[in-house]
């Protein structure tokens, strides 16, 4: 890849992750301010494996009124990054998957700590 391949992504809506767990705005602000790296595929290991590295997400924006977190996703020129780019260029859809730790009580997460943001196939 010679050109930078980036696009916007929505990570959190209404202060809730994909499965509907509530995450406080305070925890969101603590975690969504640095570059976060990720892998292609469904991996729940805590660390990003360098042989699976495909992208990073940065330039986060937290809308406190709507509880929405957006960012910019950048694909890297790595084997997994090239696969992700090919999937997208050929009409495939990828979704973000947050990998984090914290305490879950019902549908509320406390002590939220974001570990990585992975890319996975979109559920239809």
Secondary structure, 3 states (H helix, E strand, C coil): CCCCEEEEEEEEECCECCCCCEECHHHHHHHCCCCEEEEECCCCCCCCCCCCEEEEEEEEEEECCCCEEEEEEEECCCHHHHHHHHHHHCCCCEEEEEEEEEEEECCEEEEEEEEEEEEEECCC
